Amino acid sequence: MEIASRSAFSEESQSRIITTEVKNDLDNMDDVDSFFETNADYICDNTNDKVFLLSIREAREPSYGFAPVSEVDAARNKAPTDYVKCNYARDESGVGEWWLRSPYYDWDSIVRVVYTDSTAGYHSGEYKYANNEGVGIAPAICIDAP
């Protein structure tokens, strides 16, 4: 993050990126829309990070501006940049898939994604093998507002 942040953010902007406790417990990683429960073996300790991926719950958090369930939600649409398209990220009419940090409920090599139809969860194929090249990254940061 440090090298990328030096070119992406001014010094003042960098100083406003705050360390966030990233919650990786079962409650934050599980999919409330699914009748499957996430296997606790795939859960890890909370971390303190400046840059992180959203969890399935955070990608459905109304206070972040998202719809609360796995329904179509334009707020989750992310346009792939030319850089990520050159690195094989999928682009469907200007919208791309992006990784979440939540594991799939019972497979150690599958991770949840926000799909190109802007849904986030179990339905409509919102999970991919972790080595899938067609999925982009939408890093999250928290800032200390002036």
C-alpha positions in Angstrom: 0.0 0.0 0.0 2.7 2.5 0.9 4.3 2.7 -2.6 0.9 2.8 -4.3 -0.4 5.4 -1.9 2.6 7.7 -2.6 1.6 8.1 -6.2 -2.2 7.9 -5.8 -2.6 10.3 -2.8 -1.0 13.6 -1.8 0.9 13.8 1.5 -2.1 15.5 3.1 -4.5 12.9 1.8 -2.2 10.1 3.0 -2.2 11.6 6.4 -6.0 11.4 6.5 -6.2 7.6 5.8 -6.8 6.1 9.2 -6.1 2.6 10.4 -9.3 0.6 10.6 -10.1 -2.5 12.7 -11.2 -4.9 9.9 -13.6 -7.4 11.4 -13.1 -10.9 10.1 -15.4 -12.7 12.5 -18.1 -15.1 11.4 -20.9 -12.5 11.9 -19.2 -10.1 9.5 -18.2 -12.8 6.9 -21.4 -14.8 6.8 -24.1 -14.4 4.1 -27.4 -13.7 5.7 -29.3 -14.4 2.5 -28.0 -17.9 2.2 -29.2 -21.0 4.0 -25.5 -22.0 4.1 -23.4 -20.9 7.0 -19.8 -19.9 6.4 -17.4 -22.5 7.7 -15.7 -21.1 10.7 -12.4 -22.7 9.6 -12.1 -19.9 7.0 -12.4 -17.1 9.5 -9.4 -15.3 10.9 -8.5 -12.8 13.6 -9.5 -9.1 13.1 -6.8 -7.0 11.6 -5.8 -3.3 11.7 -5.4 -2.0 8.2 -5.4 1.2 6.2 -6.5 -0.5 3.0 -8.8 -3.5 2.9 -11.5 -5.3 0.9 -15.1 -5.1 2.0 -16.8 -8.2 3.5 -20.1 -9.5 2.2 -21.9 -7.7 5.1 -20.1 -4.4 4.4 -21.0 -4.6 0.7 -24.7 -4.7 1.9 -24.4 -2.1 4.6 -27.0 0.7 4.2 -24.9 3.2 6.2 -22.2 2.7 3.4 -24.9 3.5 0.8 -25.6 -0.1 -0.3 -28.8 -2.1 -0.5 -29.1 -4.4 2.5 -29.6 -7.6 0.7 -28.3 -9.4 -2.4 -30.4 -7.4 -4.8 -29.4 -5.3 -7.8 -27.8 -2.1 -6.5 -26.2 0.5 -8.8 -24.2 1.8 -5.8 -22.1 -1.4 -6.0 -21.2 -0.9 -9.7 -17.5 -0.3 -10.3 -16.1 0.6 -13.7 -12.9 -1.3 -14.5 -10.0 1.0 -15.4 -7.9 0.5 -18.5 -5.2 -0.8 -16.2 -7.3 -3.6 -14.8 -8.8 -4.4 -18.2 -5.2 -4.9 -19.5 -4.7 -7.3 -16.6 -7.7 -9.4 -17.6 -10.5 -7.9 -15.4 -13.9 -8.5 -16.9 -15.8 -5.5 -18.3 -19.5 -5.9 -19.1 -20.9 -2.7 -20.5 -18.7 -0.6 -18.3 -19.2 -2.7 -15.1 -16.8 -5.1 -13.6 -16.8 -7.8 -10.9 -14.8 -7.1 -7.7 -13.5 -9.2 -4.9 -14.8 -9.3 -1.3 -12.8 -10.6 1.6 -15.5 -13.0 2.6 -14.9 -16.7 1.9 -17.4 -18.9 0.2 -19.4 -20.9 2.8 -17.6 -24.3 2.4 -14.7 -24.2 -0.1 -11.3 -23.0 0.8 -10.4 -21.9 -2.8 -13.6 -19.8 -3.5 -14.2 -16.2 -2.5 -17.3 -14.0 -2.7 -17.5 -11.2 -5.3 -19.8 -8.4 -6.3 -21.0 -9.6 -9.7 -21.4 -7.5 -12.8 -25.2 -7.2 -12.1 -24.2 -5.4 -8.9 -25.5 -8.2 -6.6 -23.4 -9.3 -3.6 -23.9 -12.7 -2.1 -24.7 -16.3 -2.8 -27.2 -16.0 -5.6 -26.4 -15.5 -9.3 -22.9 -16.8 -9.1 -21.4 -14.2 -6.8 -18.4 -16.3 -5.9 -15.3 -17.2 -7.9 -12.2 -19.4 -7.6 -9.5 -17.3 -5.9 -7.3 -17.7 -8.9 -9.8 -16.1 -11.3 -8.2 -13.4 -13.4 -11.4 -11.7 -14.5 -12.2 -10.1 -11.1 -11.0 -6.7 -10.1 -10.2 -5.2 -6.8 -12.1 -2.3 -5.1 -9.9 -1.3 -2.2 -11.6 0.4 0.8 -10.2 3.1 3.0 -11.5 5.1 5.9 -10.6 8.8 6.1 -10.4 11.4 8.8 -12.6 14.2 7.4 -11.3 17.7 7.9 
